[in-house]
């Protein structure tokens, strides 16, 4: 996956609490187990006019030209709650979102973001409200910056810090998944196995089918 360092981009605003994965990608929009082909179904229940197929609802932010090209999404509490479907993260990523900013996330959704190269940053609701007020004045011009290098979100000459697990941060910065991060320790793993084989040879001599 692509490394995440610092991102200055158009930010979209969806400041609702408890947005679940079925709202992010309704089950009817999931037609395969692939990670691709899901962007069109992102927020489909809100994005399109009811009973009119995929006719865009002009009131929804994804259909507003002011938010064209958005790569940052600001949301409310408990974002990504509900079922554990990873398709929700795949849809967000395929659409183009690289950073999600919310006061809190569902834990499974949070981990799915990290595994797929999306930064889920937790900011206090008052900080998000301040940034959102500035962004909404002119989304194409008022572009916040998310700095994973310093764990901060800035906009309108103000900066707010966020916290992230050191291992998760390293993986995002280097564009590495959990397996790739583990394989960075291949020499240490091999050394441990060699030493352990001397201590417990019977463990390694099992004749397994």
Secondary structure, DSSP 8 states (H G I E B T S, - for coil): -----EEE--EEEE--S--BHHHHB-GGG--SSSSSS-GGGBTHHHHB-TTSTT-B-TTSGGG-GGGTT--EEEE-TTBTBSS--THHHHHHHHHT--EEEES-B-HHHHHHHHHTT-EEEE--HHHHHHHHHHHHH-TTT---EEETTTTEEEETTEEEE----HHHHHHHHHT--HHHHHHTTHHHHHHHHHHHHHH-HHHH-----
